[in-house]
Amino acid sequence: MTQKFDVVVIGAGPGGYVAAIKAAQLGLKTACIEKYQGSDGKVALGGTCLNVGCIPSKALLDSSWKYHEAKDGFAVHGIEAKGVTIDVPAMVARKNTIIKNLTGGVAGLFKANGVTLLEGHGKLLAGKQVEVTGTDGKSQVVEAAHVIIASGSKPVEIPPAPVDQDVIVDSTGALEFQSVPKKLGVIGAGVIGLELGSVWARLGSEVTVLEAMDKFLAAADEQVAKEAQKTLTKQGLDIRLGARVTGSEVKKKQVIVSFTDANGEQKMTFDKLIVAVGRRPVTTDLLASDSGVDLDERGFIFVNDQCETSVPGVYAIGDVVRGAMLAHKASEEGVMVAERIAGHKAQMNYDLIPSVIYTHPEIAWVGKTEQQLKAEGVAVNVGTFPFAASGRAMAANDTGGFVKVIADANTDRVLGVHVIGPSAAELVQQGAIGMEFGTSAEDLGMMVFSHPTLSEALHEAALAVNGGAIHIANRKKR
Ligand SMILES: NC(=O)c1ccc[n+]([C@@H]2O[C@H](COP(=O)([O-])OP(=O)(O)OC[C@H]3O[C@@H](n4cnc5c(N)ncnc54)[C@H](O)[C@@H]3O)[C@@H](O)[C@H]2O)c1
């Protein structure tokens, strides 16, 4: 007999698993389909984020940062650490343990919330039926009153550098190196290129980043991007802008990469090459020809602001639809859709999705950049505060970067918070909370911030918007 559900979710990444849990919590009979197999051959929940994305990369970023600190950052504190070494297989094994704990945790949450897990590949048929094909090749069809597609994304491949997951790897392969490559090439100075480039640079690789665009971190505020480029270069990342990769040749476990830049044609040889040039939506064998769901011109599933597809009752969320490819955006879309299915009037605020790059210092922002606002003709006041003037940052010997608060010159409403520096992600979240409630720079300035904290840099930057910073000379006078 055909199994019937109120909600069937295709994909158990941070979009799909959150949607499934939320739907079940709202009293809907919910199933979630997932096929991804972990290293033990068993189905693992959590999608790219938990298995080969956000979490494993942060595990390696944290391990490599501790190594770097032990090697080069302790002496200033009077701590002597001699003979510091890195055991790369142990570092990678720790990362794998974290993945196992978290993916197992999601399975536990499914059980606790009564979500039925259907193992296999899900395909949407006509009439909100979903075909589930198991790894044994056997298929079953389930029926749903509502379907949520959360099939995610995968790395873009480029013909000049075909991934073999040995010498030329994508973001997944770059989490599995068993030793530190002497020379590491990275194609793409985006989020993944900078995070993974940082991991291996801290462990001793000579890292060259080849970026096709002439501008570094085009999505970030220009002042932040400039500071980031300066800092990462100082850390040893050789960032080549305007560098177009034209070919690669793997020879004796090395790769010779050809590229053109302002100086003409170039060749460089690397021991490993990471290709990190973006991700694309996964829609392969996902939609039957008569499913009725439309794709947009870039291959994403077409949805409106409420994540409704062209078929009533079928929704799509996360990386497979328009917007930022971020786990937290996917999760919030999942919550919104589950609530709407349950009859609530949930909406999502697409204007306040924070962005974070987990380098050191972290780079994070929410809202608009100064350049975007100027292009829109919005008059703004800007306040910045450098961590070099923060007592807490000095105590931690982590004084690089600054906080920048941008407010509407007429209303004083905060329109953007941009941070490069220690705990930037956490500080930007404070800005996001304020902005969600329509805070003005003055509101933030009037609040009591604990002393001594890094958060005081946000307080001071908000005060500086109107020339009232205490611990730095104000550029703008009251
Ligand atoms: N911390 C995070 O939030 C986080 C971490 C990892 C990934 N992600 C998401 O995953 C997605 C993929 O990340 P990503 O870093 O691969 O993509 P990205 O879009 O952030 O950066 C890709 C970069 O590669 C460059 N590029 C493209 N083709 C090139 C070529 N042929 N030669 C040289 N450079 C080229 C682009 O100009 C761009 O700067 C992004 O949407 C990102 O937001 C987010």
The ligand as an SDF file (V2000), in Angstrom:
LIG
                    3D

 44 48  0  0  0  0  0  0  0  0999 V2000
   31.4850   30.4690    5.4800 N   0  0  0  0  0  0  0  0  0  0  0  0
   30.4950   30.2700    4.6210 C   0  0  0  0  0  0  0  0  0  0  0  0
   29.4250   30.8340    4.7580 O   0  0  0  0  0  0  0  0  0  0  0  0
   30.6910   29.3750    3.4440 C   0  0  0  0  0  0  0  0  0  0  0  0
   31.7690   28.5050    3.4080 C   0  0  0  0  0  0  0  0  0  0  0  0
   31.9290   27.7340    2.2900 C   0  0  0  0  0  0  0  0  0  0  0  0
   31.0510   27.8390    1.2280 C   0  0  0  0  0  0  0  0  0  0  0  0
   30.0150   28.6880    1.2900 N   0  0  0  0  0  0  0  0  0  0  0  0
   29.1340   28.8640    0.1380 C   0  0  0  0  0  0  0  0  0  0  0  0
   29.3990   27.8970   -0.8410 O   0  0  0  0  0  0  0  0  0  0  0  0
   29.3470   28.4810   -2.1230 C   0  0  0  0  0  0  0  0  0  0  0  0
   30.5670   28.1090   -2.9180 C   0  0  0  0  0  0  0  0  0  0  0  0
   31.7440   28.7140   -2.3680 O   0  0  0  0  0  0  0  0  0  0  0  0
   32.9410   29.0820   -3.3170 P   0  0  0  0  0  0  0  0  0  0  0  0
   34.0050   29.7030   -2.5090 O   0  0  0  0  0  0  0  0  0  0  0  0
   33.2710   27.9210   -4.1910 O   0  0  0  0  0  0  0  0  0  0  0  0
   32.2640   30.1390   -4.2940 O   0  0  0  0  0  0  0  0  0  0  0  0
   32.2980   31.7300   -4.3150 P   0  0  0  0  0  0  0  0  0  0  0  0
   31.2530   32.1290   -5.2940 O   0  0  0  0  0  0  0  0  0  0  0  0
   32.2860   32.3140   -2.9540 O   0  0  0  0  0  0  0  0  0  0  0  0
   33.7390   32.0660   -4.9190 O   0  0  0  0  0  0  0  0  0  0  0  0
   34.2060   31.5300   -6.1280 C   0  0  0  0  0  0  0  0  0  0  0  0
   35.2900   32.4380   -6.6630 C   0  0  0  0  0  0  0  0  0  0  0  0
   35.8900   31.7800   -7.7540 O   0  0  0  0  0  0  0  0  0  0  0  0
   36.1430   32.7250   -8.7740 C   0  0  0  0  0  0  0  0  0  0  0  0
   36.2160   32.0010  -10.0490 N   0  0  0  0  0  0  0  0  0  0  0  0
   35.1960   31.4440  -10.7390 C   0  0  0  0  0  0  0  0  0  0  0  0
   35.6640   30.8200  -11.8420 N   0  0  0  0  0  0  0  0  0  0  0  0
   37.0190   30.9830  -11.8240 C   0  0  0  0  0  0  0  0  0  0  0  0
   38.0720   30.5540  -12.6790 C   0  0  0  0  0  0  0  0  0  0  0  0
   37.8270   29.8250  -13.7780 N   0  0  0  0  0  0  0  0  0  0  0  0
   39.3420   30.8890  -12.3600 N   0  0  0  0  0  0  0  0  0  0  0  0
   39.6030   31.6200  -11.2480 C   0  0  0  0  0  0  0  0  0  0  0  0
   38.6400   32.0500  -10.4050 N   0  0  0  0  0  0  0  0  0  0  0  0
   37.3660   31.7300  -10.6910 C   0  0  0  0  0  0  0  0  0  0  0  0
   34.9710   33.6920   -8.6780 C   0  0  0  0  0  0  0  0  0  0  0  0
   35.2820   34.9230   -9.2770 O   0  0  0  0  0  0  0  0  0  0  0  0
   34.7720   33.7770   -7.1670 C   0  0  0  0  0  0  0  0  0  0  0  0
   35.5340   34.8190   -6.6040 O   0  0  0  0  0  0  0  0  0  0  0  0
   29.2140   29.9690   -1.9610 C   0  0  0  0  0  0  0  0  0  0  0  0
   27.9050   30.3440   -2.2970 O   0  0  0  0  0  0  0  0  0  0  0  0
   29.4690   30.1960   -0.5100 C   0  0  0  0  0  0  0  0  0  0  0  0
   28.6730   31.2290    0.0150 O   0  0  0  0  0  0  0  0  0  0  0  0
   29.8330   29.4760    2.3680 C   0  0  0  0  0  0  0  0  0  0  0  0
  1  2  1  0
  2  3  2  0
  2  4  1  0
  4  5  1  0
  4 44  2  0
  5  6  2  0
  6  7  1  0
  7  8  2  0
  8  9  1  0
  8 44  1  0
  9 10  1  0
  9 42  1  0
 10 11  1  0
 11 12  1  0
 11 40  1  0
 12 13  1  0
 13 14  1  0
 14 15  2  0
 14 16  1  0
 14 17  1  0
 17 18  1  0
 18 19  2  0
 18 20  1  0
 18 21  1  0
 21 22  1  0
 22 23  1  0
 23 24  1  0
 23 38  1  0
 24 25  1  0
 25 26  1  0
 25 36  1  0
 26 27  1  0
 26 35  1  0
 27 28  2  0
 28 29  1  0
 29 30  1  0
 29 35  2  0
 30 31  1  0
 30 32  2  0
 32 33  1  0
 33 34  2  0
 34 35  1  0
 36 37  1  0
 36 38  1  0
 38 39  1  0
 40 41  1  0
 40 42  1  0
 42 43  1  0
M  CHG  2   8   1  16  -1
M  END
$$$$
